[in-house]
């Protein structure tokens, strides 16, 4: 009996990938062992975060870094750092921003539920631009001049959501920001692949970048990375760490906090609810080492063979469904299998997905394209002994 069954929860076959609602990415054995080892000893978290900062900086090319409670926690802390700087009064005041600039410009097409993490720090988002291609109203998307036109004396910074096809380019937005002496915070939660993104986003001029420590890096799903300028990381750290100490005894960790910028210790900041444990910090740093070394790449061929096995089972069953193996050109990325259900009928695809979840064992397939009549099988969280079972459940649901 699994630890989940002991508390009355049935484990599932996760064919959906590293989504948070299903528990995130698989942690390699080295990461689990690091987590367990870290639990047996105690260290000052400020010193541990300082060590993490050096490692994150080395990997990303940023001046400094911080381990956070997911990419969302990184966005909230990064926003708080921009809003408060090293002003102790502002730190105490957040998320209330009366009396100082707190507006962040963001492209209307980059808005999502995830930007609640930015608003949680007290920021007010000012939308600019349109995606007239999506709205079938024209050929243009958000343009850099629209950011510039929105700048006022209440503008604190710019939020940019990074994707392969984001427009305008980050470099263009950074150019506008520099002209107005504004910082740019980038949401790159799931953008760590290809690995070069860890460096190129910072190199493009971003002041702060938020990455997920789970997902492709495969650390604990509750971890994230915030990297950027030393000044802003210092502010973020002050608002994250437990500051319950005497100022006379406090020794700021070298390279993490700029003690010369403050005349006393802030109270517990807005980041208190976003704290991370020593075990999580060590685990995500271990995962980061594995990720940047390319240790995960070899698994992609295994994932491909699993998906081919599933596709073959569906085709042999002579079902009214078609399988398409999607293999990325970049070998760092893993393949996925798309299953077109009954000539793309969305209702049938939803029924199939629902039946998979209700069966035994429950199967959660990717549901991002159900409206197109497509089920997606992401192999990242699958185990080898689940492949035959998954193929059988899919054939059963597709009948």
HUUR-V389975 format. One record per pair of residues at least 6 apart in sequence whose ideal C-beta (glycine too) atoms are under 6 Angstrom apart, sorted by the first residue. I is the first residue (numbers start at 1). J is the second residue. D is the distance in whole Angstrom. If there is no record, write none. Layout:
# HUUR-V389975
i=I j=J d=D
i=I j=J d=D
This chain:
# HUUR-V389975
i=2 j=11 d=6
i=4 j=11 d=5
i=12 j=362 d=4
i=12 j=364 d=5
i=13 j=361 d=6
i=13 j=363 d=5
i=13 j=386 d=5
i=13 j=390 d=5
i=14 j=22 d=5
i=14 j=364 d=6
i=14 j=381 d=4
i=15 j=365 d=5
i=15 j=377 d=5
i=16 j=22 d=6
i=16 j=364 d=5
i=16 j=366 d=5
i=16 j=378 d=6
i=17 j=378 d=3
i=17 j=380 d=5
i=18 j=24 d=5
i=18 j=25 d=4
i=18 j=215 d=5
i=18 j=380 d=6
i=22 j=364 d=6
i=24 j=214 d=4
i=24 j=221 d=3
i=25 j=214 d=5
i=25 j=215 d=5
i=25 j=218 d=5
i=26 j=381 d=6
i=27 j=218 d=6
i=30 j=286 d=6
i=31 j=283 d=5
i=31 j=286 d=5
i=31 j=287 d=5
i=34 j=282 d=5
i=34 j=283 d=5
i=34 j=286 d=4
i=35 j=279 d=5
i=35 j=283 d=4
i=38 j=278 d=5
i=38 j=279 d=4
i=38 j=282 d=4
i=39 j=279 d=5
i=46 j=241 d=6
i=46 j=253 d=4
i=47 j=253 d=5
i=48 j=278 d=6
i=48 j=281 d=5
i=49 j=256 d=6
i=50 j=253 d=4
i=50 j=255 d=5
i=50 j=256 d=4
i=52 j=67 d=5
i=52 j=281 d=6
i=52 j=285 d=6
i=53 j=64 d=5
i=53 j=65 d=5
i=53 j=256 d=5
i=55 j=285 d=6
i=56 j=65 d=3
i=56 j=225 d=6
i=56 j=227 d=5
i=57 j=64 d=6
i=57 j=65 d=5
i=59 j=198 d=6
i=59 j=292 d=6
i=60 j=198 d=5
i=60 j=199 d=6
i=60 j=202 d=5
i=60 j=227 d=5
i=61 j=199 d=5
i=61 j=202 d=5
i=62 j=202 d=5
i=62 j=227 d=4
i=62 j=228 d=5
i=63 j=229 d=5
i=63 j=230 d=4
i=64 j=230 d=5
i=64 j=233 d=4
i=65 j=227 d=4
i=66 j=226 d=5
i=66 j=233 d=6
i=66 j=236 d=6
i=66 j=237 d=6
i=67 j=276 d=5
i=67 j=281 d=5
i=67 j=284 d=6
i=68 j=74 d=4
i=68 j=77 d=6
i=68 j=224 d=4
i=68 j=226 d=5
i=69 j=222 d=6
i=69 j=274 d=4
i=69 j=276 d=5
i=70 j=222 d=6
i=70 j=224 d=4
i=71 j=189 d=4
i=71 j=210 d=5
i=71 j=212 d=4
i=71 j=224 d=4
i=72 j=117 d=4
i=73 j=224 d=6
i=73 j=274 d=4
i=74 j=210 d=4
i=74 j=224 d=4
i=74 j=226 d=4
i=75 j=117 d=4
i=75 j=118 d=5
i=75 j=187 d=6
i=75 j=210 d=5
i=76 j=117 d=5
i=76 j=120 d=5
i=76 j=121 d=5
i=77 j=226 d=6
i=77 j=236 d=4
i=77 j=240 d=6
i=77 j=271 d=5
i=78 j=185 d=5
i=78 j=208 d=4
i=78 j=226 d=5
i=79 j=118 d=5
i=79 j=121 d=4
i=79 j=123 d=5
i=80 j=94 d=6
i=80 j=121 d=4
i=80 j=239 d=5
i=80 j=270 d=5
i=81 j=232 d=4
i=81 j=235 d=4
i=81 j=236 d=4
i=82 j=156 d=6
i=82 j=157 d=5
i=82 j=183 d=5
i=83 j=102 d=6
i=83 j=122 d=6
i=83 j=156 d=6
i=84 j=90 d=4
i=84 j=91 d=5
i=85 j=235 d=6
i=86 j=235 d=6
i=86 j=261 d=4
i=86 j=262 d=5
i=88 j=266 d=5
i=91 j=239 d=6
i=91 j=266 d=5
i=91 j=269 d=5
i=94 j=122 d=5
i=94 j=270 d=5
i=95 j=121 d=6
i=95 j=122 d=3
i=97 j=122 d=4
i=101 j=154 d=5
i=101 j=156 d=4
i=102 j=122 d=6
i=102 j=123 d=6
i=102 j=124 d=6
i=102 j=156 d=5
i=103 j=124 d=5
i=103 j=126 d=5
i=103 j=154 d=5
i=103 j=155 d=5
i=104 j=123 d=5
i=104 j=125 d=6
i=104 j=157 d=5
i=104 j=159 d=5
i=105 j=126 d=5
i=105 j=128 d=6
i=105 j=147 d=5
i=105 j=150 d=5
i=105 j=158 d=5
i=106 j=125 d=5
i=106 j=159 d=4
i=107 j=129 d=5
i=107 j=142 d=4
i=108 j=127 d=4
i=108 j=129 d=5
i=109 j=131 d=4
i=109 j=142 d=6
i=110 j=161 d=4
i=118 j=159 d=6
i=126 j=150 d=6
i=128 j=146 d=4
i=128 j=147 d=6
i=128 j=150 d=5
i=129 j=142 d=3
i=129 j=146 d=5
i=131 j=141 d=5
i=132 j=138 d=3
i=132 j=140 d=5
i=141 j=167 d=5
i=143 j=168 d=6
i=144 j=168 d=5
i=144 j=172 d=4
i=144 j=176 d=5
i=147 j=176 d=5
i=148 j=176 d=5
i=151 j=180 d=5
i=157 j=182 d=5
i=157 j=183 d=5
i=158 j=177 d=5
i=158 j=182 d=6
i=158 j=184 d=5
i=159 j=185 d=6
i=160 j=170 d=6
i=160 j=173 d=5
i=160 j=184 d=6
i=160 j=186 d=5
i=161 j=187 d=5
i=162 j=186 d=5
i=162 j=188 d=4
i=162 j=191 d=5
i=170 j=204 d=5
i=171 j=204 d=5
i=174 j=184 d=6
i=174 j=205 d=4
i=177 j=184 d=5
i=183 j=207 d=4
i=184 j=206 d=5
i=184 j=207 d=5
i=185 j=208 d=4
i=186 j=201 d=6
i=186 j=206 d=4
i=186 j=209 d=5
i=187 j=210 d=6
i=188 j=201 d=6
i=188 j=209 d=5
i=188 j=211 d=6
i=189 j=212 d=5
i=190 j=212 d=6
i=190 j=215 d=6
i=191 j=197 d=5
i=192 j=211 d=6
i=192 j=216 d=5
i=192 j=217 d=6
i=193 j=216 d=5
i=193 j=332 d=5
i=193 j=333 d=5
i=194 j=330 d=5
i=194 j=332 d=5
i=201 j=209 d=5
i=202 j=209 d=6
i=207 j=228 d=5
i=207 j=229 d=5
i=208 j=228 d=4
i=208 j=232 d=6
i=209 j=227 d=5
i=210 j=226 d=6
i=211 j=225 d=4
i=212 j=224 d=6
i=213 j=219 d=4
i=213 j=223 d=3
i=213 j=224 d=5
i=213 j=225 d=6
i=213 j=284 d=4
i=214 j=221 d=4
i=217 j=287 d=5
i=217 j=288 d=6
i=217 j=291 d=5
i=218 j=287 d=5
i=219 j=283 d=5
i=219 j=284 d=3
i=219 j=287 d=4
i=220 j=280 d=5
i=220 j=283 d=5
i=223 j=280 d=5
i=223 j=284 d=4
i=234 j=257 d=5
i=234 j=258 d=4
i=237 j=256 d=5
i=237 j=257 d=6
i=238 j=266 d=6
i=239 j=269 d=3
i=239 j=270 d=6
i=239 j=271 d=4
i=240 j=271 d=4
i=243 j=265 d=5
i=243 j=266 d=6
i=247 j=264 d=6
i=247 j=265 d=5
i=252 j=259 d=4
i=297 j=332 d=6
i=300 j=334 d=5
i=303 j=334 d=5
i=303 j=335 d=6
i=303 j=379 d=4
i=304 j=335 d=5
i=306 j=379 d=5
i=306 j=387 d=5
i=307 j=325 d=6
i=307 j=335 d=6
i=307 j=337 d=4
i=307 j=379 d=6
i=309 j=387 d=6
i=310 j=391 d=5
i=311 j=323 d=4
i=311 j=337 d=6
i=313 j=391 d=4
i=314 j=323 d=6
i=317 j=395 d=5
i=319 j=398 d=5
i=320 j=342 d=5
i=321 j=339 d=6
i=321 j=341 d=5
i=321 j=398 d=5
i=322 j=340 d=4
i=323 j=339 d=6
i=324 j=338 d=5
i=325 j=335 d=6
i=325 j=337 d=6
i=326 j=335 d=6
i=326 j=336 d=5
i=327 j=335 d=5
i=336 j=376 d=6
i=336 j=378 d=5
i=337 j=377 d=4
i=338 j=374 d=5
i=338 j=376 d=6
i=339 j=375 d=4
i=340 j=374 d=6
i=341 j=348 d=5
i=341 j=349 d=4
i=341 j=352 d=6
i=341 j=373 d=5
i=342 j=348 d=5
i=344 j=373 d=3
i=345 j=373 d=5
i=346 j=371 d=5
i=346 j=373 d=5
i=349 j=370 d=5
i=349 j=373 d=5
i=350 j=370 d=5
i=352 j=397 d=5
i=353 j=365 d=6
i=353 j=367 d=5
i=355 j=397 d=5
i=356 j=363 d=4
i=356 j=365 d=6
i=356 j=397 d=5
i=359 j=393 d=6
i=363 j=393 d=5
i=365 j=375 d=5
i=366 j=376 d=3
i=366 j=378 d=5
